[in-house]
Amino acid sequence: MELLSDLLQVIIAGIILGAGIPVLFGLGIRLSVPAQGVEGHPSQHIPGWQRAVAGLIFLVIIVAVVIGLLWITQGRLYETFGWDLFGTGGTSGH
């Protein structure tokens, strides 16, 4: 039963990270492009709230990428510098 629980956790994480990050990126790009103005000409104005939300989305993406890189390299960081960033003793839980 524990195997099924672990498998479900991996599937959920894969869906969130595998599809969620690209969807957020697309949303951030969409929010940082000016809307169509009159007669199909793009407007040069982007509302402040729209810029702020796009910036927050890109910040979330950057943080996710940095955490992912740190997770992948945690063994090397622990061996080289003694940094135990995730409290795992330099292992990925295996």
N, C-alpha and C positions, 0 to 999 in steps of 0.2 A: 504494500500500500504506500510505503514511503517513496518508492520509485515513481509511482503515478503522481504523487504530490510534487516531487522534484521535477518531473517532466512537464507538469502543468505550469510550474513557475518559470521554467526555461521557455516554454512556448509563449507565455504572456510577455516576458521580457523581450523575446525576439520580435513579437508584434509591435510592442511599444517602441523599441529602439530601431527596429528594422524599417518600420513604416512611419513612426511618429516623427523622427528627426527630419526626414525628407519632406514630410507634410508641413512641419513648422518652417523649414527653409523656404518652401514655396509660398507660404503665407507671408513670411517676412519680406520676400521679394515683391509680392503683390502689394503689400502695404507701403513699400518704399518707392513705388512708381506712381507718378501723377495720374489722376483720373482723366478720362476722356472729357474734353470740354465741348464747346459748341461746334457743330458740324464735323465731328470726328477729329478735331485738332486737339492734341494733348494739352491739358492745363499745366502750367509750370508750378502751381501751388500745391504743396502737400501739407495738410493740416498738422499741427503740432502733436496732437494726440496720436495720429497715425504714425508719425516718425518715432514717437516714444515707444509705442507698442512694437513697431518693427525692431527698434534697438533692443528692447527687452527680449524679443524672440531670438535675435542673433546672439545675445548674451547667454541665453539658456543653451543654445547650440554649442557655443564655444566652451562653456562649462562642461557640457556632456562629453565633448571630444577630449578635453583635458583630463577629465576623470577616467575616461576609457583608456587613454594612453597611460595614465598612472597605474591603472589596474593591470594592464598588460605588462608593464615594466616593474611591478612591485617587487618581484624577486630580485632583480638586478639592483634596484634602489636599496633594498634591505641588505644585500651582500656588500655593496660598495660603500654606502653611506650610513647604514644602520637605521634608515628611516622606515618605520612601520606605520605607513599612512592609513591603512585600513584596519589595523589591529589584528592582522592575520599572521604575524610573524614571518612575513615575506612569502607566504604561500597563498594560492588562490582557493584554498579550502579543500584541497585533495589530500 
